[in-house]
């Protein structure tokens, strides 16, 4: 089965030394926003988030064409 459902996942840390917003567009095989979040989180390199000072984050998931 091909990945037909595309989602834009935006992750913003609550507190960070170098605030940044991480945006990933991922495709999943079914209408499953949580699968999209998991896939996007796996695509973010830990080196990109090493300046986070908190476990708090905002995650926004939107379906895109």
PDBQT receptor file of N, H, CA, C and O in Angstrom, charges set to zero:
ATOM      1  N   UNK A   1       0.855  -1.186   0.000  1.00  0.00    +0.000 N 
ATOM      2  CA  UNK A   1       0.000   0.000   0.000  1.00  0.00    +0.000 C 
ATOM      3  C   UNK A   1       0.897   1.246   0.000  1.00  0.00    +0.000 C 
ATOM      4  O   UNK A   1       1.891   1.303   0.725  1.00  0.00    +0.000 OA
ATOM      5  N   UNK A   2       0.551   2.200  -0.787  1.00  0.00    +0.000 N 
ATOM      6  H   UNK A   2      -0.256   2.154  -1.376  1.00  0.00    +0.000 HD
ATOM      7  CA  UNK A   2       1.348   3.426  -0.848  1.00  0.00    +0.000 C 
ATOM      8  C   UNK A   2       0.908   4.404   0.241  1.00  0.00    +0.000 C 
ATOM      9  O   UNK A   2      -0.209   4.327   0.752  1.00  0.00    +0.000 OA
ATOM     10  N   UNK A   3       1.799   5.313   0.580  1.00  0.00    +0.000 N 
ATOM     11  H   UNK A   3       2.707   5.375   0.165  1.00  0.00    +0.000 HD
ATOM     12  CA  UNK A   3       1.480   6.338   1.581  1.00  0.00    +0.000 C 
ATOM     13  C   UNK A   3       0.669   7.435   0.905  1.00  0.00    +0.000 C 
ATOM     14  O   UNK A   3       1.216   8.235   0.145  1.00  0.00    +0.000 OA
ATOM     15  N   UNK A   4      -0.639   7.477   1.179  1.00  0.00    +0.000 N 
ATOM     16  H   UNK A   4      -1.083   6.827   1.796  1.00  0.00    +0.000 HD
ATOM     17  CA  UNK A   4      -1.531   8.406   0.498  1.00  0.00    +0.000 C 
ATOM     18  C   UNK A   4      -1.924   9.603   1.340  1.00  0.00    +0.000 C 
ATOM     19  O   UNK A   4      -2.371  10.613   0.796  1.00  0.00    +0.000 OA
ATOM     20  N   UNK A   5      -1.771   9.520   2.641  1.00  0.00    +0.000 N 
ATOM     21  H   UNK A   5      -1.408   8.699   3.083  1.00  0.00    +0.000 HD
ATOM     22  CA  UNK A   5      -2.208  10.587   3.527  1.00  0.00    +0.000 C 
ATOM     23  C   UNK A   5      -1.004  11.408   3.932  1.00  0.00    +0.000 C 
ATOM     24  O   UNK A   5      -0.104  10.911   4.609  1.00  0.00    +0.000 OA
ATOM     25  N   UNK A   6      -0.984  12.680   3.515  1.00  0.00    +0.000 N 
ATOM     26  H   UNK A   6      -1.715  13.084   2.965  1.00  0.00    +0.000 HD
ATOM     27  CA  UNK A   6       0.150  13.554   3.830  1.00  0.00    +0.000 C 
ATOM     28  C   UNK A   6      -0.259  14.532   4.926  1.00  0.00    +0.000 C 
ATOM     29  O   UNK A   6      -1.340  15.121   4.896  1.00  0.00    +0.000 OA
ATOM     30  N   UNK A   7       0.627  14.679   5.876  1.00  0.00    +0.000 N 
ATOM     31  H   UNK A   7       1.505  14.201   5.901  1.00  0.00    +0.000 HD
ATOM     32  CA  UNK A   7       0.391  15.590   6.993  1.00  0.00    +0.000 C 
ATOM     33  C   UNK A   7       1.596  16.496   7.173  1.00  0.00    +0.000 C 
ATOM     34  O   UNK A   7       2.740  16.085   6.973  1.00  0.00    +0.000 OA
ATOM     35  N   UNK A   8       1.321  17.723   7.551  1.00  0.00    +0.000 N 
ATOM     36  H   UNK A   8       0.392  18.056   7.714  1.00  0.00    +0.000 HD
ATOM     37  CA  UNK A   8       2.383  18.639   7.970  1.00  0.00    +0.000 C 
ATOM     38  C   UNK A   8       2.379  18.627   9.495  1.00  0.00    +0.000 C 
ATOM     39  O   UNK A   8       1.363  18.917  10.128  1.00  0.00    +0.000 OA
ATOM     40  N   UNK A   9       3.517  18.290  10.068  1.00  0.00    +0.000 N 
ATOM     41  H   UNK A   9       4.341  18.054   9.553  1.00  0.00    +0.000 HD
ATOM     42  CA  UNK A   9       3.659  18.222  11.517  1.00  0.00    +0.000 C 
ATOM     43  C   UNK A   9       4.592  19.355  11.938  1.00  0.00    +0.000 C 
ATOM     44  O   UNK A   9       5.729  19.439  11.472  1.00  0.00    +0.000 OA
ATOM     45  N   UNK A  10       4.105  20.220  12.817  1.00  0.00    +0.000 N 
ATOM     46  H   UNK A  10       3.182  20.151  13.196  1.00  0.00    +0.000 HD
ATOM     47  CA  UNK A  10       4.893  21.341  13.322  1.00  0.00    +0.000 C 
ATOM     48  C   UNK A  10       5.141  21.117  14.806  1.00  0.00    +0.000 C 
ATOM     49  O   UNK A  10       4.205  20.920  15.581  1.00  0.00    +0.000 OA
ATOM     50  N   UNK A  11       6.400  21.150  15.188  1.00  0.00    +0.000 N 
ATOM     51  H   UNK A  11       7.160  21.309  14.559  1.00  0.00    +0.000 HD
ATOM     52  CA  UNK A  11       6.798  20.939  16.573  1.00  0.00    +0.000 C 
ATOM     53  C   UNK A  11       7.521  22.184  17.071  1.00  0.00    +0.000 C 
ATOM     54  O   UNK A  11       8.506  22.617  16.472  1.00  0.00    +0.000 OA
ATOM     55  N   UNK A  12       7.034  22.758  18.166  1.00  0.00    +0.000 N 
ATOM     56  H   UNK A  12       6.234  22.406  18.653  1.00  0.00    +0.000 HD
ATOM     57  CA  UNK A  12       7.659  23.937  18.761  1.00  0.00    +0.000 C 
ATOM     58  C   UNK A  12       7.997  23.636  20.212  1.00  0.00    +0.000 C 
ATOM     59  O   UNK A  12       7.108  23.297  20.994  1.00  0.00    +0.000 OA
ATOM     60  N   UNK A  13       9.272  23.756  20.587  1.00  0.00    +0.000 N 
ATOM     61  H   UNK A  13       9.994  24.031  19.952  1.00  0.00    +0.000 HD
ATOM     62  CA  UNK A  13       9.644  23.507  21.976  1.00  0.00    +0.000 C 
ATOM     63  C   UNK A  13       9.091  24.584  22.890  1.00  0.00    +0.000 C 
ATOM     64  O   UNK A  13       8.953  25.742  22.495  1.00  0.00    +0.000 OA
ATOM     65  N   UNK A  14       8.773  24.185  24.135  1.00  0.00    +0.000 N 
ATOM     66  H   UNK A  14       8.886  23.245  24.456  1.00  0.00    +0.000 HD
ATOM     67  CA  UNK A  14       8.277  25.158  25.104  1.00  0.00    +0.000 C 
ATOM     68  C   UNK A  14       9.365  26.133  25.518  1.00  0.00    +0.000 C 
ATOM     69  O   UNK A  14       9.153  27.346  25.515  1.00  0.00    +0.000 OA
ATOM     70  N   UNK A  15      10.531  25.604  25.875  1.00  0.00    +0.000 N 
ATOM     71  H   UNK A  15      10.703  24.619  25.878  1.00  0.00    +0.000 HD
ATOM     72  CA  UNK A  15      11.664  26.433  26.299  1.00  0.00    +0.000 C 
ATOM     73  C   UNK A  15      12.908  25.886  25.612  1.00  0.00    +0.000 C 
ATOM     74  O   UNK A  15      13.162  24.682  25.645  1.00  0.00    +0.000 OA
ATOM     75  N   UNK A  16      13.676  26.762  24.997  1.00  0.00    +0.000 N 
ATOM     76  H   UNK A  16      13.470  27.740  24.971  1.00  0.00    +0.000 HD
ATOM     77  CA  UNK A  16      14.872  26.340  24.283  1.00  0.00    +0.000 C 
ATOM     78  C   UNK A  16      15.883  27.471  24.285  1.00  0.00    +0.000 C 
ATOM     79  O   UNK A  16      15.512  28.644  24.257  1.00  0.00    +0.000 OA
ATOM     80  N   UNK A  17      17.163  27.119  24.317  1.00  0.00    +0.000 N 
ATOM     81  H   UNK A  17      17.465  26.166  24.339  1.00  0.00    +0.000 HD
ATOM     82  CA  UNK A  17      18.215  28.130  24.240  1.00  0.00    +0.000 C 
ATOM     83  C   UNK A  17      18.159  28.817  22.880  1.00  0.00    +0.000 C 
ATOM     84  O   UNK A  17      18.280  30.039  22.788  1.00  0.00    +0.000 OA
ATOM     85  N   UNK A  18      17.977  28.041  21.845  1.00  0.00    +0.000 N 
ATOM     86  H   UNK A  18      17.878  27.049  21.919  1.00  0.00    +0.000 HD
ATOM     87  CA  UNK A  18      17.878  28.574  20.486  1.00  0.00    +0.000 C 
ATOM     88  C   UNK A  18      16.512  28.179  19.934  1.00  0.00    +0.000 C 
ATOM     89  O   UNK A  18      16.401  27.167  19.243  1.00  0.00    +0.000 OA
ATOM     90  N   UNK A  19      15.469  28.960  20.226  1.00  0.00    +0.000 N 
ATOM     91  H   UNK A  19      15.559  29.782  20.788  1.00  0.00    +0.000 HD
ATOM     92  CA  UNK A  19      14.120  28.578  19.802  1.00  0.00    +0.000 C 
ATOM     93  C   UNK A  19      14.048  28.317  18.304  1.00  0.00    +0.000 C 
ATOM     94  O   UNK A  19      14.590  29.065  17.491  1.00  0.00    +0.000 OA
ATOM     95  N   UNK A  20      13.382  27.261  17.980  1.00  0.00    +0.000 N 
ATOM     96  H   UNK A  20      12.942  26.653  18.641  1.00  0.00    +0.000 HD
ATOM     97  CA  UNK A  20      13.238  26.889  16.585  1.00  0.00    +0.000 C 
ATOM     98  C   UNK A  20      11.923  26.142  16.438  1.00  0.00    +0.000 C 
ATOM     99  O   UNK A  20      11.415  25.552  17.392  1.00  0.00    +0.000 OA
ATOM    100  N   UNK A  21      11.394  26.176  15.258  1.00  0.00    +0.000 N 
ATOM    101  H   UNK A  21      11.807  26.655  14.483  1.00  0.00    +0.000 HD
ATOM    102  CA  UNK A  21      10.175  25.439  14.943  1.00  0.00    +0.000 C 
ATOM    103  C   UNK A  21      10.563  24.387  13.925  1.00  0.00    +0.000 C 
ATOM    104  O   UNK A  21      11.224  24.693  12.932  1.00  0.00    +0.000 OA
ATOM    105  N   UNK A  22      10.160  23.160  14.161  1.00  0.00    +0.000 N 
ATOM    106  H   UNK A  22       9.623  22.912  14.968  1.00  0.00    +0.000 HD
ATOM    107  CA  UNK A  22      10.483  22.057  13.279  1.00  0.00    +0.000 C 
ATOM    108  C   UNK A  22       9.233  21.697  12.490  1.00  0.00    +0.000 C 
ATOM    109  O   UNK A  22       8.191  21.393  13.070  1.00  0.00    +0.000 OA
ATOM    110  N   UNK A  23       9.341  21.733  11.174  1.00  0.00    +0.000 N 
ATOM    111  H   UNK A  23      10.188  21.980  10.703  1.00  0.00    +0.000 HD
ATOM    112  CA  UNK A  23       8.202  21.425  10.309  1.00  0.00    +0.000 C 
ATOM    113  C   UNK A  23       8.622  20.274   9.399  1.00  0.00    +0.000 C 
ATOM    114  O   UNK A  23       9.636  20.344   8.704  1.00  0.00    +0.000 OA
ATOM    115  N   UNK A  24       7.828  19.230   9.423  1.00  0.00    +0.000 N 
ATOM    116  H   UNK A  24       7.004  19.173   9.988  1.00  0.00    +0.000 HD
ATOM    117  CA  UNK A  24       8.078  18.086   8.556  1.00  0.00    +0.000 C 
ATOM    118  C   UNK A  24       6.779  17.727   7.858  1.00  0.00    +0.000 C 
ATOM    119  O   UNK A  24       5.715  17.744   8.476  1.00  0.00    +0.000 OA
ATOM    120  N   UNK A  25       6.859  17.402   6.576  1.00  0.00    +0.000 N 
ATOM    121  H   UNK A  25       7.723  17.388   6.074  1.00  0.00    +0.000 HD
ATOM    122  CA  UNK A  25       5.710  16.879   5.841  1.00  0.00    +0.000 C 
ATOM    123  C   UNK A  25       5.992  15.393   5.637  1.00  0.00    +0.000 C 
ATOM    124  O   UNK A  25       7.010  15.008   5.061  1.00  0.00    +0.000 OA
ATOM    125  N   UNK A  26       5.070  14.576   6.122  1.00  0.00    +0.000 N 
ATOM    126  H   UNK A  26       4.244  14.889   6.590  1.00  0.00    +0.000 HD
ATOM    127  CA  UNK A  26       5.245  13.128   6.044  1.00  0.00    +0.000 C 
ATOM    128  C   UNK A  26       4.010  12.495   5.421  1.00  0.00    +0.000 C 
ATOM    129  O   UNK A  26       2.923  13.072   5.436  1.00  0.00    +0.000 OA
ATOM    130  N   UNK A  27       4.195  11.306   4.876  1.00  0.00    +0.000 N 
ATOM    131  H   UNK A  27       5.078  10.838   4.864  1.00  0.00    +0.000 HD
ATOM    132  CA  UNK A  27       3.086  10.555   4.277  1.00  0.00    +0.000 C 
ATOM    133  C   UNK A  27       2.911   9.252   5.045  1.00  0.00    +0.000 C 
ATOM    134  O   UNK A  27       3.887   8.591   5.400  1.00  0.00    +0.000 OA
ATOM    135  N   UNK A  28       1.675   8.895   5.294  1.00  0.00    +0.000 N 
ATOM    136  H   UNK A  28       0.882   9.431   5.005  1.00  0.00    +0.000 HD
ATOM    137  CA  UNK A  28       1.342   7.646   5.984  1.00  0.00    +0.000 C 
ATOM    138  C   UNK A  28       0.262   6.919   5.183  1.00  0.00    +0.000 C 
ATOM    139  O   UNK A  28      -0.437   7.546   4.388  1.00  0.00    +0.000 OA
ATOM    140  N   UNK A  29       0.115   5.601   5.381  1.00  0.00    +0.000 N 
ATOM    141  H   UNK A  29       0.682   5.092   6.027  1.00  0.00    +0.000 HD
ATOM    142  CA  UNK A  29      -0.806   4.831   4.540  1.00  0.00    +0.000 C 
ATOM    143  C   UNK A  29      -2.288   4.980   4.866  1.00  0.00    +0.000 C 
ATOM    144  O   UNK A  29      -3.132   4.549   4.079  1.00  0.00    +0.000 OA
ATOM    145  N   UNK A  30      -2.623   5.579   6.004  1.00  0.00    +0.000 N 
ATOM    146  H   UNK A  30      -1.937   5.929   6.642  1.00  0.00    +0.000 HD
ATOM    147  CA  UNK A  30      -4.036   5.695   6.369  1.00  0.00    +0.000 C 
ATOM    148  C   UNK A  30      -4.265   7.028   7.073  1.00  0.00    +0.000 C 
ATOM    149  O   UNK A  30      -3.299   7.696   7.442  1.00  0.00    +0.000 OA
ATOM    150  N   UNK A  31      -5.503   7.426   7.265  1.00  0.00    +0.000 N 
ATOM    151  H   UNK A  31      -6.288   6.883   6.965  1.00  0.00    +0.000 HD
ATOM    152  CA  UNK A  31      -5.784   8.693   7.943  1.00  0.00    +0.000 C 
ATOM    153  C   UNK A  31      -5.489   8.582   9.440  1.00  0.00    +0.000 C 
ATOM    154  O   UNK A  31      -6.390   8.352  10.246  1.00  0.00    +0.000 OA
ATOM    155  N   UNK A  32      -4.216   8.747   9.796  1.00  0.00    +0.000 N 
ATOM    156  H   UNK A  32      -3.484   8.934   9.141  1.00  0.00    +0.000 HD
ATOM    157  CA  UNK A  32      -3.770   8.532  11.168  1.00  0.00    +0.000 C 
ATOM    158  C   UNK A  32      -2.796   9.642  11.581  1.00  0.00    +0.000 C 
ATOM    159  O   UNK A  32      -1.590   9.509  11.376  1.00  0.00    +0.000 OA
ATOM    160  N   UNK A  33      -3.304  10.726  12.156  1.00  0.00    +0.000 N 
ATOM    161  H   UNK A  33      -4.284  10.834  12.323  1.00  0.00    +0.000 HD
ATOM    162  CA  UNK A  33      -2.422  11.829  12.553  1.00  0.00    +0.000 C 
ATOM    163  C   UNK A  33      -1.330  11.401  13.537  1.00  0.00    +0.000 C 
ATOM    164  O   UNK A  33      -0.221  11.933  13.489  1.00  0.00    +0.000 OA
ATOM    165  N   UNK A  34      -1.625  10.453  14.422  1.00  0.00    +0.000 N 
ATOM    166  H   UNK A  34      -2.526  10.021  14.460  1.00  0.00    +0.000 HD
ATOM    167  CA  UNK A  34      -0.606  10.006  15.386  1.00  0.00    +0.000 C 
ATOM    168  C   UNK A  34       0.542   9.297  14.686  1.00  0.00    +0.000 C 
ATOM    169  O   UNK A  34       1.696   9.443  15.089  1.00  0.00    +0.000 OA
ATOM    170  N   UNK A  35       0.242   8.531  13.644  1.00  0.00    +0.000 N 
ATOM    171  H   UNK A  35      -0.696   8.412  13.317  1.00  0.00    +0.000 HD
ATOM    172  CA  UNK A  35       1.310   7.889  12.862  1.00  0.00    +0.000 C 
ATOM    173  C   UNK A  35       2.176   8.956  12.203  1.00  0.00    +0.000 C 
ATOM    174  O   UNK A  35       3.393   8.798  12.102  1.00  0.00    +0.000 OA
ATOM    175  N   UNK A  36       1.551  10.040  11.756  1.00  0.00    +0.000 N 
ATOM    176  H   UNK A  36       0.562  10.168  11.838  1.00  0.00    +0.000 HD
ATOM    177  CA  UNK A  36       2.306  11.141  11.145  1.00  0.00    +0.000 C 
ATOM    178  C   UNK A  36       3.221  11.799  12.175  1.00  0.00    +0.000 C 
ATOM    179  O   UNK A  36       4.363  12.134  11.862  1.00  0.00    +0.000 OA
ATOM    180  N   UNK A  37       2.730  11.985  13.398  1.00  0.00    +0.000 N 
ATOM    181  H   UNK A  37       1.802  11.713  13.652  1.00  0.00    +0.000 HD
ATOM    182  CA  UNK A  37       3.552  12.581  14.456  1.00  0.00    +0.000 C 
ATOM    183  C   UNK A  37       4.751  11.684  14.739  1.00  0.00    +0.000 C 
ATOM    184  O   UNK A  37       5.879  12.168  14.832  1.00  0.00    +0.000 OA
ATOM    185  N   UNK A  38       4.518  10.391  14.876  1.00  0.00    +0.000 N 
ATOM    186  H   UNK A  38       3.602   9.997  14.800  1.00  0.00    +0.000 HD
ATOM    187  CA  UNK A  38       5.620   9.449  15.145  1.00  0.00    +0.000 C 
ATOM    188  C   UNK A  38       6.656   9.478  14.034  1.00  0.00    +0.000 C 
ATOM    189  O   UNK A  38       7.859   9.480  14.299  1.00  0.00    +0.000 OA
ATOM    190  N   UNK A  39       6.189   9.499  12.790  1.00  0.00    +0.000 N 
ATOM    191  H   UNK A  39       5.213   9.497  12.575  1.00  0.00    +0.000 HD
ATOM    192  CA  UNK A  39       7.104   9.502  11.648  1.00  0.00    +0.000 C 
ATOM    193  C   UNK A  39       7.903  10.810  11.598  1.00  0.00    +0.000 C 
ATOM    194  O   UNK A  39       9.100  10.798  11.310  1.00  0.00    +0.000 OA
ATOM    195  N   UNK A  40       7.243  11.928  11.877  1.00  0.00    +0.000 N 
ATOM    196  H   UNK A  40       6.271  11.937  12.112  1.00  0.00    +0.000 HD
ATOM    197  CA  UNK A  40       7.935  13.223  11.871  1.00  0.00    +0.000 C 
ATOM    198  C   UNK A  40       8.958  13.294  13.006  1.00  0.00    +0.000 C 
ATOM    199  O   UNK A  40      10.066  13.795  12.814  1.00  0.00    +0.000 OA
ATOM    200  N   UNK A  41       8.587  12.794  14.184  1.00  0.00    +0.000 N 
ATOM    201  H   UNK A  41       7.687  12.387  14.340  1.00  0.00    +0.000 HD
ATOM    202  CA  UNK A  41       9.517  12.811  15.317  1.00  0.00    +0.000 C 
ATOM    203  C   UNK A  41      10.752  11.967  15.016  1.00  0.00    +0.000 C 
ATOM    204  O   UNK A  41      11.859  12.325  15.417  1.00  0.00    +0.000 OA
ATOM    205  N   UNK A  42      10.574  10.865  14.323  1.00  0.00    +0.000 N 
ATOM    206  H   UNK A  42       9.675  10.574  13.997  1.00  0.00    +0.000 HD
ATOM    207  CA  UNK A  42      11.702  10.006  13.963  1.00  0.00    +0.000 C 
ATOM    208  C   UNK A  42      12.620  10.689  12.951  1.00  0.00    +0.000 C 
ATOM    209  O   UNK A  42      13.806  10.370  12.869  1.00  0.00    +0.000 OA
ATOM    210  N   UNK A  43      12.071  11.626  12.185  1.00  0.00    +0.000 N 
ATOM    211  H   UNK A  43      11.107  11.886  12.251  1.00  0.00    +0.000 HD
ATOM    212  CA  UNK A  43      12.858  12.312  11.158  1.00  0.00    +0.000 C 
ATOM    213  C   UNK A  43      13.670  13.488  11.710  1.00  0.00    +0.000 C 
ATOM    214  O   UNK A  43      14.550  14.011  11.026  1.00  0.00    +0.000 OA
ATOM    215  N   UNK A  44      13.377  13.901  12.939  1.00  0.00    +0.000 N 
ATOM    216  H   UNK A  44      12.662  13.476  13.494  1.00  0.00    +0.000 HD
ATOM    217  CA  UNK A  44      14.108  15.015  13.539  1.00  0.00    +0.000 C 
ATOM    218  C   UNK A  44      15.343  14.468  14.236  1.00  0.00    +0.000 C 
ATOM    219  O   UNK A  44      15.237  13.632  15.133  1.00  0.00    +0.000 OA
ATOM    220  N   UNK A  45      16.484  14.929  13.834  1.00  0.00    +0.000 N 
ATOM    221  H   UNK A  45      16.571  15.609  13.105  1.00  0.00    +0.000 HD
ATOM    222  CA  UNK A  45      17.757  14.487  14.399  1.00  0.00    +0.000 C 
ATOM    223  C   UNK A  45      17.893  14.994  15.839  1.00  0.00    +0.000 C 
ATOM    224  O   UNK A  45      17.629  16.169  16.096  1.00  0.00    +0.000 OA
ATOM    225  N   UNK A  46      18.296  14.142  16.779  1.00  0.00    +0.000 N 
ATOM    226  H   UNK A  46      18.510  13.188  16.571  1.00  0.00    +0.000 HD
ATOM    227  CA  UNK A  46      18.484  14.596  18.164  1.00  0.00    +0.000 C 
ATOM    228  C   UNK A  46      19.450  15.778  18.289  1.00  0.00    +0.000 C 
ATOM    229  O   UNK A  46      19.346  16.566  19.228  1.00  0.00    +0.000 OA
ATOM    230  N   UNK A  47      20.368  15.898  17.366  1.00  0.00    +0.000 N 
ATOM    231  H   UNK A  47      20.453  15.258  16.603  1.00  0.00    +0.000 HD
ATOM    232  CA  UNK A  47      21.284  17.044  17.391  1.00  0.00    +0.000 C 
ATOM    233  C   UNK A  47      20.539  18.360  17.173  1.00  0.00    +0.000 C 
ATOM    234  O   UNK A  47      20.987  19.412  17.629  1.00  0.00    +0.000 OA
ATOM    235  N   UNK A  48      19.421  18.301  16.488  1.00  0.00    +0.000 N 
ATOM    236  H   UNK A  48      19.057  17.446  16.118  1.00  0.00    +0.000 HD
ATOM    237  CA  UNK A  48      18.627  19.505  16.245  1.00  0.00    +0.000 C 
ATOM    238  C   UNK A  48      17.907  19.980  17.501  1.00  0.00    +0.000 C 
ATOM    239  O   UNK A  48      17.590  21.162  17.628  1.00  0.00    +0.000 OA
ATOM    240  N   UNK A  49      17.649  19.064  18.424  1.00  0.00    +0.000 N 
ATOM    241  H   UNK A  49      17.907  18.103  18.321  1.00  0.00    +0.000 HD
ATOM    242  CA  UNK A  49      16.860  19.403  19.606  1.00  0.00    +0.000 C 
ATOM    243  C   UNK A  49      17.682  19.428  20.888  1.00  0.00    +0.000 C 
ATOM    244  O   UNK A  49      17.111  19.516  21.975  1.00  0.00    +0.000 OA
ATOM    245  N   UNK A  50      18.994  19.354  20.791  1.00  0.00    +0.000 N 
ATOM    246  H   UNK A  50      19.457  19.283  19.908  1.00  0.00    +0.000 HD
ATOM    247  CA  UNK A  50      19.814  19.248  21.997  1.00  0.00    +0.000 C 
ATOM    248  C   UNK A  50      19.819  20.516  22.856  1.00  0.00    +0.000 C 
ATOM    249  O   UNK A  50      20.297  20.478  23.990  1.00  0.00    +0.000 OA
ATOM    250  N   UNK A  51      19.314  21.603  22.360  1.00  0.00    +0.000 N 
ATOM    251  H   UNK A  51      18.925  21.634  21.440  1.00  0.00    +0.000 HD
ATOM    252  CA  UNK A  51      19.288  22.850  23.140  1.00  0.00    +0.000 C 
ATOM    253  C   UNK A  51      17.965  23.054  23.866  1.00  0.00    +0.000 C 
ATOM    254  O   UNK A  51      17.764  24.096  24.490  1.00  0.00    +0.000 OA
ATOM    255  N   UNK A  52      17.069  22.091  23.799  1.00  0.00    +0.000 N 
ATOM    256  H   UNK A  52      17.233  21.244  23.292  1.00  0.00    +0.000 HD
ATOM    257  CA  UNK A  52      15.802  22.209  24.510  1.00  0.00    +0.000 C 
ATOM    258  C   UNK A  52      16.053  22.209  26.004  1.00  0.00    +0.000 C 
ATOM    259  O   UNK A  52      16.895  21.453  26.488  1.00  0.00    +0.000 OA
ATOM    260  N   UNK A  53      15.349  23.032  26.732  1.00  0.00    +0.000 N 
ATOM    261  H   UNK A  53      14.665  23.646  26.339  1.00  0.00    +0.000 HD
ATOM    262  CA  UNK A  53      15.493  23.133  28.174  1.00  0.00    +0.000 C 
ATOM    263  C   UNK A  53      14.276  22.592  28.910  1.00  0.00    +0.000 C 
ATOM    264  O   UNK A  53      14.181  22.721  30.131  1.00  0.00    +0.000 OA
ATOM    265  N   UNK A  54      13.359  21.995  28.189  1.00  0.00    +0.000 N 
ATOM    266  H   UNK A  54      13.436  21.890  27.197  1.00  0.00    +0.000 HD
ATOM    267  CA  UNK A  54      12.105  21.555  28.780  1.00  0.00    +0.000 C 
ATOM    268  C   UNK A  54      11.554  20.373  27.990  1.00  0.00    +0.000 C 
ATOM    269  O   UNK A  54      11.879  20.193  26.816  1.00  0.00    +0.000 OA
ATOM    270  N   UNK A  55      10.724  19.575  28.638  1.00  0.00    +0.000 N 
ATOM    271  H   UNK A  55      10.459  19.721  29.592  1.00  0.00    +0.000 HD
ATOM    272  CA  UNK A  55      10.039  18.484  27.943  1.00  0.00    +0.000 C 
ATOM    273  C   UNK A  55       8.731  18.956  27.324  1.00  0.00    +0.000 C 
ATOM    274  O   UNK A  55       8.061  18.189  26.633  1.00  0.00    +0.000 OA
ATOM    275  N   UNK A  56       8.362  20.213  27.566  1.00  0.00    +0.000 N 
ATOM    276  H   UNK A  56       8.907  20.836  28.127  1.00  0.00    +0.000 HD
ATOM    277  CA  UNK A  56       7.120  20.756  27.022  1.00  0.00    +0.000 C 
ATOM    278  C   UNK A  56       7.301  21.139  25.563  1.00  0.00    +0.000 C 
ATOM    279  O   UNK A  56       8.317  21.719  25.179  1.00  0.00    +0.000 OA
ATOM    280  N   UNK A  57       6.303  20.806  24.759  1.00  0.00    +0.000 N 
ATOM    281  H   UNK A  57       5.478  20.334  25.071  1.00  0.00    +0.000 HD
ATOM    282  CA  UNK A  57       6.334  21.173  23.348  1.00  0.00    +0.000 C 
ATOM    283  C   UNK A  57       4.903  21.269  22.839  1.00  0.00    +0.000 C 
ATOM    284  O   UNK A  57       3.981  20.688  23.412  1.00  0.00    +0.000 OA
ATOM    285  N   UNK A  58       4.740  22.009  21.759  1.00  0.00    +0.000 N 
ATOM    286  H   UNK A  58       5.489  22.480  21.294  1.00  0.00    +0.000 HD
ATOM    287  CA  UNK A  58       3.458  22.107  21.081  1.00  0.00    +0.000 C 
ATOM    288  C   UNK A  58       3.595  21.367  19.760  1.00  0.00    +0.000 C 
ATOM    289  O   UNK A  58       4.552  21.578  19.015  1.00  0.00    +0.000 OA
ATOM    290  N   UNK A  59       2.629  20.499  19.476  1.00  0.00    +0.000 N 
ATOM    291  H   UNK A  59       1.852  20.328  20.082  1.00  0.00    +0.000 HD
ATOM    292  CA  UNK A  59       2.637  19.755  18.217  1.00  0.00    +0.000 C 
ATOM    293  C   UNK A  59       1.342  20.063  17.487  1.00  0.00    +0.000 C 
ATOM    294  O   UNK A  59       0.251  19.920  18.039  1.00  0.00    +0.000 OA
ATOM    295  N   UNK A  60       1.481  20.488  16.238  1.00  0.00    +0.000 N 
ATOM    296  H   UNK A  60       2.367  20.605  15.790  1.00  0.00    +0.000 HD
ATOM    297  CA  UNK A  60       0.312  20.779  15.403  1.00  0.00    +0.000 C 
ATOM    298  C   UNK A  60       0.367  19.873  14.176  1.00  0.00    +0.000 C 
ATOM    299  O   UNK A  60       1.408  19.765  13.528  1.00  0.00    +0.000 OA
ATOM    300  N   UNK A  61      -0.749  19.224  13.859  1.00  0.00    +0.000 N 
ATOM    301  H   UNK A  61      -1.594  19.312  14.386  1.00  0.00    +0.000 HD
ATOM    302  CA  UNK A  61      -0.808  18.301  12.726  1.00  0.00    +0.000 C 
ATOM    303  C   UNK A  61      -1.915  18.764  11.784  1.00  0.00    +0.000 C 
ATOM    304  O   UNK A  61      -3.059  18.958  12.196  1.00  0.00    +0.000 OA
ATOM    305  N   UNK A  62      -1.557  18.936  10.518  1.00  0.00    +0.000 N 
ATOM    306  H   UNK A  62      -0.628  18.778  10.184  1.00  0.00    +0.000 HD
ATOM    307  CA  UNK A  62      -2.529  19.376   9.505  1.00  0.00    +0.000 C 
ATOM    308  C   UNK A  62      -2.405  18.472   8.283  1.00  0.00    +0.000 C 
ATOM    309  O   UNK A  62      -1.297  18.145   7.859  1.00  0.00    +0.000 OA
ATOM    310  N   UNK A  63      -3.517  18.075   7.728  1.00  0.00    +0.000 N 
ATOM    311  H   UNK A  63      -4.418  18.341   8.072  1.00  0.00    +0.000 HD
ATOM    312  CA  UNK A  63      -3.479  17.296   6.487  1.00  0.00    +0.000 C 
ATOM    313  C   UNK A  63      -3.210  18.247   5.327  1.00  0.00    +0.000 C 
ATOM    314  O   UNK A  63      -3.797  19.325   5.233  1.00  0.00    +0.000 OA
ATOM    315  N   UNK A  64      -2.311  17.823   4.451  1.00  0.00    +0.000 N 
ATOM    316  H   UNK A  64      -1.834  16.947   4.528  1.00  0.00    +0.000 HD
ATOM    317  CA  UNK A  64      -1.976  18.634   3.274  1.00  0.00    +0.000 C 
ATOM    318  C   UNK A  64      -2.160  17.792   2.021  1.00  0.00    +0.000 C 
ATOM    319  O   UNK A  64      -2.133  16.562   2.070  1.00  0.00    +0.000 OA
ATOM    320  N   UNK A  65      -2.348  18.474   0.898  1.00  0.00    +0.000 N 
ATOM    321  H   UNK A  65      -2.370  19.473   0.857  1.00  0.00    +0.000 HD
ATOM    322  CA  UNK A  65      -2.560  17.775  -0.377  1.00  0.00    +0.000 C 
ATOM    323  C   UNK A  65      -1.254  17.283  -0.946  1.00  0.00    +0.000 C 
ATOM    324  O   UNK A  65      -1.237  16.671  -2.015  1.00  0.00    +0.000 OA
TER     325      UNK A  65
